[in-house]
Amino acid sequence: MSYELINEHYFIWLKDREEDSIDAIVTDPPYVVKEYTPEEIEKRRQGTGGIWRIPSSMGGVKRQPVPRFSVINDDPKLRQEVYDFFFEWEKLSLRVLKPGGHLIIASTSLLSDIMK
């Protein structure tokens, strides 16, 4: 059995693949996280903010912040961006998967949010 790990921009890489050419895709998509917009990346580079899961300092210790998962709110533009992203993601993924291929997606259950 052989496999290949790919670390490329998903959309660009998949557009160059032949139809029905991949047995399986294992992925953890970014879900169009706001933290990776050019504005937020620039804020982080300048050390002037950004949206982060943990504070840049805690208990007097300065540390490197890491991006948190975005929360989709009621902003219609953000919801449309998420829809558009996954629509394109699905088209590209299904085009290259062989019949009977596998698609394994890392995700977080939203059930706890629904139950609130």
N, C-alpha and C positions, 0 to 999 in steps of 0.2 A: 504494500500500500504506500502511496506517496501523497504528499500534500505540499502546498505552497502557501506561505503567509505573505499577504500583500499589505503594504502600508502606503497607500496612495489615496488621493481624493477619489472617493467612491464613484461619483458621477462621471468624472473624466475617464477613470480606468474602465468602467463598465461600458461606456460608449464605444470603446475600441475592441470589445470582445465580440466573438461570433455568437449568433443565436444558438441556444441549446448546447452550450459548450462547457457548462460548469455543473459539477455534481452537487455541491453544497456551498452555502454562504453562511458564515458565522460572523455576526456583526453586533456592534453596540453603537447604534447611530446616535448622533448628538441631539436629535430632536429639536433642531433649529434653536439651540440655546442662545439666549441674548448675550451671554458672557463672551461669545466669540465674534460679536459684531466688531467691525473696525473701530468704532467709537470706544467700546469697552476695552479692547486690546490696547488701544492708545492710552487710555486712562491708567491701565495697569503698568504699562511701560514707564509712564511718567511718575508713577507712584502717587497719583492723585485720586484714586478711587477705583471704582469698578464694582461689580456685583459679585460677592464672594460668600462662600459657605461658612468660613471661619474668619474671625477677625485677624488683622495683620499683626496684632500684638495682644497678648493675654498674660496677665500676672507679671508684667514687666518684661516678658520675653517676646522679642520681635520674631515673627516667622513668616514664611512664604505662604500667601493665601492660595487656596486652590478653588477653581470654579465650582459652583454649586449647580444642582439641576434647576433649570428654569421652571417656573410655575406658569402655566398658561392661564392667563386671566381673561376678562371679558372684552379685551381690546379686539375689535373686529379685524384690524389689520394684522395683528399677531396671529390670530386664529387662521386667517387666510394664508399667511406665510407658512404655518405649520401644515395646513392642508396641501398647499402647492408642493412643499418639500416632499411630503410622503407620497403624493401622487406620482411625482417624477421618480422617487426612490423605488416605488413598487413597479412601475413600468420597466425601468432598467433592470431590476432584479429578476422579474419574471421572464424577461426576454432572453436572458443568458442561462437561466437554469434549465437543465435537461429535464425531460418528462420524468416524473418521479423523484426529482432532486429535492434537497432539503434546504430550508431556510430557517436558521436558528437566530433569534433576536433576543439580546439581553434587554430586559425592561423591568420596570417597577410596577407592581400592581397598583392600579388607581382605585381599587375597591375601598380602601380605607378612606379616601377622599369622598367617595360617593356615599359612604355610610354616615358621614358627619351631618 
